[in-house]
Amino acid sequence: MALPPILSWENLGLQQGGRWLFGGPDQEPINLHVGPRDRMALIGRNGAGKTTLMRLIDNRIEADRGERKIKPGTRIVFLEQDPDFSAFDTLMDFALAGSDAPERHEVESIAGQLGIDMATSAASASGGERRRAGIARALAQQPDLLLLDEPTNHLDLGAIDWLEDWLTRYKGAFITISHDRTFLKRLTRATLWLDRGTLRRKEVGFGGYEAWEEQVYAEEARVAERLDARLKIEAHWLERGVTARRKRNQGRLEKLHQMRAARAAMIGSAGTAKLGLASDEEFKSKSVIVAEGVSKRFGEREVIKGFSLRIQRGDRIGVVGANGTGKTTLIRLLTGELAPDSGSVTIARNLSGVMIDQQRRLLGEDRTVREVLAEGGDWIDVRGVRKHVQGYLKEFLFDPGIVDTKVGTLSGGEKSRLLLAREFARISNFLVLDEPTNDLDLETLDLLQEVIADFDGTVLIVSHDRDFLDRTVTITLGLDGSGRVDVVAGGYEDWERKRRPLTAAKPKNPPPTPPASGRGARLAEPQGEANRSGAGKPKLSYKDQRDYELLPARIEELEAAIAQGEAILADPDLFTRDPQKFADILKGLENARSEKHTAEERWLNLAERVEG
């Protein structure tokens, strides 16, 4: 039996800049109902109004039409993408500001688990420190409904894992906007799709979103066949544009797997590039960076230890690891910016590099888009080919009409996209991308994947976006803070697979179970030596004990079945070719996800009893 909603919007409509953003007279009315345990992804293109919808849900702005209802006592907390820290001296001052501020000890508890010093100056704090402070403030308020706008931006892998664990145990509802596909697939069970002023809902997590999107576009195309030519053209572009891009990316992924297989043959089991090829001289001639026995120490700490790798022309290298493990040091060593204490780094003479950093320092808030791209003119040289600046903007998913817009008025995602457009136009054979996925929407990430795949040179990517790395890189360099660098042919998942035998043996301290309801609940705290020693633990019944022992294996089976079903649905032609099979697999996925959720909830409850 479905529980009554804790929040509803009926007939919601909002005008923006003289036009209806959604819910207008010529658009479908927006009706939104949020249940007490909903876990929803909010999907839509840049400019569709996703963050605006979040603000309406949080009652920060007024709608032009519609009725908002909320269950009495419901606490809504909004984790903004870019909160304003300018009025606060320290991160703790920010966390404790406002009438709805959480208790200090609750903020300190979460901040300690996230590894953030809340006494840090707000003015000098990094993007990652500010993001952690925002998370500590939001979670410590014990929300019933949590609104998350790009929560993984600027977080390292350890913090993302922590947040995923917390949300898995969270007893309330959440809606999240995120470009992190892995985050969305792991956590969501329903999808809200904001598209051309219409809000659709599907009781399927993000793993099934792309198949659902293509199904909707295919249906629109069929309807348009019976309507006028203008509608037919629009629907054709929507359906074919999405489908064509997915087909191209499927082809690129197949090529990527072949490149990984070839690279795996060159990388020894010890993780260094010990080559045993018949065409050794040919391989060496293609090398652009050769690191041999490289080590670097800062004070007493050896950050990089005995690292060797031969990077070839065309390699896509992903660098992963928690903050502070040495990623930046490794990049500086490989690019020649920093000299090693021992060993050597040899860089090819013809290597011409471009670095795209996450701070967007290259843009300038007062410059226009035309000035950034074409120095104020109408034409831009794109890797030796002359293109009209407005046509080039369309390639990067911009409305050409923004050509004379000031950079300072663009959104964070648009600024990141503009920087990519500028830097990918330059003639170079070596790109260094520092957190390139921050602030980008899913469609732009697909575009970036295409651009990198078609780039002729070598690419170094520092990123915490696991899915993006899995779709992009041929080699992953993984750092764990010990100074050792794992060299793995493949993406993030390949590195994780290699690490699992090591990490499985280490005890993991999960975050405390979040409160079952907002007000009055408290984060779990250690209860003394009696509980830690196991005294007083309840004894499980035979059935409970069996479930406790067998459910982990069943959950793994369901995860494998879900992954298999999602892989089948990734075929862009399946719906057209066999709609019944598409429907059967989609239904099976929904059942598997539901069973997996129930099994996880059951096992977690049993684990809490076992662990006291």
LINTA-V474918 format. One record per backbone hydrogen bond with DSSP energy under -1.0 kcal/mol. NH is the residue of the N-H (numbers start at 1). CO is the residue of the C=O. If there is no record, write none. Layout:
BEGIN
<<NH & CO> <NH & CO>>
END
This chain:
BEGIN
<<6 & 34> <7 & 34> <8 & 69> <9 & 32> <10 & 67> <12 & 30> <13 & 65> <14 & 22> <16 & 19> <19 & 16> <21 & 14> <22 & 14> <23 & 197> <27 & 24> <30 & 12> <32 & 9> <34 & 7> <38 & 35> <40 & 174> <41 & 190> <42 & 176> <43 & 192> <48 & 45> <53 & 49> <54 & 50> <55 & 51> <56 & 52> <57 & 53> <58 & 54> <59 & 56> <60 & 55> <64 & 13> <65 & 13> <67 & 10> <69 & 8> <71 & 6> <74 & 71> <77 & 145> <79 & 147> <88 & 85> <91 & 120> <92 & 118> <94 & 90> <95 & 91> <96 & 92> <97 & 94> <101 & 98> <107 & 103> <108 & 104> <109 & 105> <110 & 106> <111 & 107> <112 & 108> <113 & 109> <114 & 110> <116 & 111> <120 & 117> <122 & 89> <130 & 126> <131 & 127> <132 & 128> <133 & 129> <134 & 130> <135 & 131> <136 & 132> <137 & 133> <138 & 134> <139 & 135> <140 & 136> <142 & 139> <144 & 75> <145 & 75> <146 & 173> <147 & 77> <148 & 175> <149 & 79> <150 & 177> <153 & 150> <155 & 152> <160 & 156> <161 & 157> <162 & 158> <163 & 159> <164 & 160> <165 & 161> <166 & 162> <167 & 163> <168 & 164> <169 & 165> <170 & 166> <173 & 144> <174 & 38> <175 & 146> <176 & 40> <177 & 148> <181 & 179> <184 & 180> <185 & 181> <186 & 182> <187 & 183> <188 & 184> <189 & 39> <190 & 39> <191 & 202> <192 & 41> <193 & 200> <194 & 43> <195 & 198> <198 & 195> <200 & 193> <202 & 191> <204 & 202> <208 & 205> <209 & 206> <212 & 208> <213 & 209> <214 & 210> <215 & 211> <216 & 212> <217 & 213> <218 & 214> <219 & 215> <220 & 216> <221 & 217> <222 & 218> <223 & 219> <224 & 220> <225 & 221> <226 & 223> <227 & 224> <232 & 228> <233 & 229> <234 & 230> <235 & 231> <236 & 232> <237 & 233> <238 & 234> <239 & 235> <240 & 236> <241 & 237> <242 & 238> <243 & 239> <244 & 240> <245 & 241> <246 & 242> <247 & 243> <248 & 244> <249 & 245> <250 & 246> <251 & 247> <252 & 248> <253 & 249> <254 & 250> <255 & 251> <256 & 252> <257 & 253> <258 & 254> <259 & 255> <260 & 256> <261 & 257> <262 & 258> <263 & 259> <264 & 260> <265 & 261> <266 & 263> <267 & 263> <268 & 272> <271 & 268> <274 & 272> <283 & 279> <284 & 280> <285 & 281> <287 & 284> <288 & 311> <289 & 311> <290 & 346> <291 & 309> <292 & 344> <294 & 307> <295 & 342> <296 & 304> <298 & 301> <301 & 298> <303 & 296> <304 & 296> <305 & 483> <307 & 294> <309 & 291> <311 & 289> <313 & 286> <315 & 312> <317 & 459> <318 & 475> <319 & 461> <320 & 477> <325 & 322> <330 & 326> <331 & 327> <332 & 328> <333 & 329> <334 & 330> <335 & 331> <337 & 332> <338 & 332> <341 & 295> <342 & 295> <344 & 292> <346 & 290> <348 & 288> <351 & 348> <354 & 430> <356 & 432> <363 & 360> <367 & 364> <369 & 405> <370 & 403> <372 & 368> <373 & 369> <374 & 370> <375 & 371> <376 & 370> <377 & 374> <380 & 387> <382 & 385> <383 & 425> <385 & 382> <387 & 380> <389 & 378> <392 & 388> <393 & 389> <394 & 390> <395 & 391> <397 & 394> <398 & 393> <402 & 399> <403 & 400> <405 & 402> <407 & 367> <408 & 365> <409 & 406> <410 & 407> <415 & 411> <416 & 412> <417 & 413> <418 & 414> <419 & 415> <420 & 416> <421 & 417> <422 & 418> <423 & 419> <424 & 420> <429 & 352> <430 & 352> <431 & 458> <432 & 354> <433 & 460> <434 & 356> <435 & 462> <438 & 435> <440 & 437> <445 & 441> <446 & 442> <447 & 443> <448 & 444> <449 & 445> <450 & 446> <451 & 447> <452 & 448> <453 & 449> <454 & 450> <458 & 429> <459 & 315> <460 & 431> <461 & 317> <462 & 433> <463 & 319> <466 & 464> <469 & 465> <470 & 466> <471 & 467> <472 & 469> <473 & 469> <474 & 316> <475 & 316> <476 & 488> <477 & 318> <478 & 486> <479 & 320> <486 & 478> <488 & 476> <490 & 474> <495 & 491> <496 & 492> <497 & 493> <498 & 494> <499 & 495> <500 & 496> <502 & 499> <503 & 499> <504 & 500> <506 & 503> <532 & 528> <533 & 529> <535 & 530> <537 & 534> <545 & 541> <546 & 542> <547 & 543> <548 & 544> <549 & 545> <550 & 546> <551 & 547> <554 & 550> <555 & 551> <556 & 552> <557 & 553> <558 & 554> <559 & 555> <560 & 556> <561 & 557> <562 & 558> <563 & 559> <564 & 560> <565 & 561> <566 & 562> <567 & 563> <568 & 564> <569 & 565> <571 & 568> <574 & 571> <577 & 573> <578 & 574> <582 & 578> <583 & 579> <584 & 580> <585 & 581> <586 & 582> <587 & 583> <588 & 584> <589 & 585> <590 & 586> <591 & 587> <592 & 588> <593 & 589> <594 & 590> <595 & 591> <596 & 592> <597 & 593> <598 & 594> <599 & 595> <600 & 596> <601 & 597> <602 & 598> <603 & 599> <604 & 600> <605 & 601> <606 & 602> <607 & 603> <608 & 604> <609 & 605> <610 & 606> <611 & 607>>
END
